[in-house]
Amino acid sequence: MKKKVFRYKFVYWLALLVNVIFFISFGYGIYNRVVLNSVFDLYSIIIFIITVLSALSFILLIKKNKLSILTFSISLILISSTITFSIIKSILEGSFGGDSIDYIMPPIVYFVLLGLLFLIIKYKSKVDYFQLEINQIGQKEE
């Protein structure tokens, strides 16, 4: 029996692609933030954690380990919470709403992240042990 993480290959390849994109973008973000600008704060730590989780999830997806779903879900939740915290911070500072893009982009990003989270949770591979036991009735095991 082949090891599967997701029921469909499309979801598997989408998860791999998104992990690579997250790793590259957040890796560049941590390089730009810490190395070039010498800014080290809570955002830098969260960006570093997301980068590590994306790389770890990518490696676990290639090995087809079940923990890849957990690490990818945690990274998506961290990204969503970081965006939410940034929006709340900009609202409290009074800098939110200066441009129409402030109202358009957050819902789009949230829908994409929640859609990915839904695909990952909904289409993860499940092994039906009860069905395997029924199919093995009457067969001799060694």
C-alpha positions in Angstrom: 0.0 0.0 0.0 1.4 3.3 -1.1 1.9 6.1 1.5 -0.4 8.9 0.9 -0.8 12.2 2.7 -3.8 13.5 0.7 -6.5 11.7 -1.2 -5.9 13.6 -4.4 -2.5 14.4 -6.1 -3.7 17.9 -7.0 -4.0 18.8 -3.3 -0.5 17.3 -2.6 1.1 19.3 -5.4 -0.7 22.4 -4.4 0.5 22.0 -0.8 4.1 21.5 -2.1 3.9 24.5 -4.3 2.4 26.7 -1.5 5.1 25.6 0.9 7.9 26.5 -1.5 6.3 29.9 -2.1 5.9 30.5 1.6 9.5 29.4 2.3 11.0 31.6 -0.4 8.9 34.7 0.4 9.2 34.5 4.2 12.9 33.5 3.9 13.4 36.6 1.8 11.4 38.6 4.4 13.5 37.5 7.3 16.7 38.2 5.3 15.5 41.7 4.4 14.2 42.4 7.9 17.0 41.1 10.1 20.1 41.1 8.0 19.7 44.2 5.8 17.6 46.4 8.1 18.8 45.1 11.5 15.3 45.0 12.9 14.6 42.2 15.3 11.2 42.2 17.0 8.2 40.0 17.4 7.4 40.1 13.7 10.9 38.8 12.9 10.5 35.9 15.3 7.1 35.0 13.8 8.4 35.3 10.2 11.3 33.0 11.2 9.0 30.5 12.7 6.8 30.5 9.6 9.8 30.0 7.4 11.0 27.1 9.5 7.5 25.5 9.5 7.2 25.9 5.8 10.6 24.2 5.2 9.7 21.4 7.7 6.3 20.9 6.1 7.9 20.7 2.6 10.4 18.1 3.8 7.7 16.1 5.6 5.4 16.3 2.5 8.2 14.9 0.3 8.7 12.0 2.8 4.8 11.7 2.9 4.6 11.9 6.7 1.3 12.6 8.4 2.9 15.4 10.5 3.2 17.6 7.3 -0.5 18.4 7.6 -0.1 19.6 11.1 2.9 21.8 10.4 1.3 23.2 7.3 -1.9 24.0 9.2 0.1 25.7 12.0 2.0 27.8 9.5 -1.3 28.9 7.8 -2.9 29.8 11.2 0.3 31.7 12.1 0.1 33.7 8.8 -3.6 34.5 9.4 -3.0 35.6 12.9 0.0 37.8 11.9 -2.2 39.5 9.3 -5.0 40.0 11.8 -2.6 41.4 14.3 -1.1 43.8 11.7 -4.6 45.0 10.7 -5.6 45.6 14.3 -2.3 47.5 14.9 -2.8 49.7 11.9 -6.4 50.4 12.9 -5.3 51.5 16.4 -2.5 53.6 15.0 -5.0 55.3 12.6 -3.1 54.4 9.4 -5.7 51.9 8.1 -8.0 52.9 5.3 -5.8 55.4 3.6 -6.0 53.5 0.4 -8.8 51.4 -1.1 -6.5 48.4 -1.3 -6.7 48.2 2.5 -10.3 47.1 2.3 -9.8 44.8 -0.7 -6.7 42.7 0.0 -7.4 41.3 3.6 -10.5 39.5 2.6 -8.9 38.0 -0.5 -5.9 36.8 1.6 -8.1 35.4 4.3 -10.2 33.5 1.7 -7.1 32.0 0.1 -5.6 31.0 3.4 -8.9 29.5 4.7 -9.4 27.8 1.4 -6.0 26.1 1.6 -6.7 25.1 5.2 -10.0 23.7 4.2 -8.4 21.7 1.3 -5.7 20.3 3.6 -8.1 19.2 6.4 -10.9 18.0 4.1 -8.8 15.9 1.7 -6.2 14.4 4.0 -5.8 10.7 3.5 -7.6 8.5 5.9 -7.0 4.8 6.3 -10.1 2.8 7.1 -8.8 0.0 9.3 -12.3 -1.5 9.7 -12.6 -1.9 6.0 -9.2 -3.5 5.8 -10.2 -6.0 8.5 -13.4 -6.9 6.6 -11.4 -7.5 3.4 -9.0 -9.8 5.3 -11.6 -12.1 6.6 -10.9 -15.7 5.5 -7.4 -14.9 4.4 -4.5 -16.7 6.0 -2.0 -14.4 7.6 1.6 -15.4 8.2 
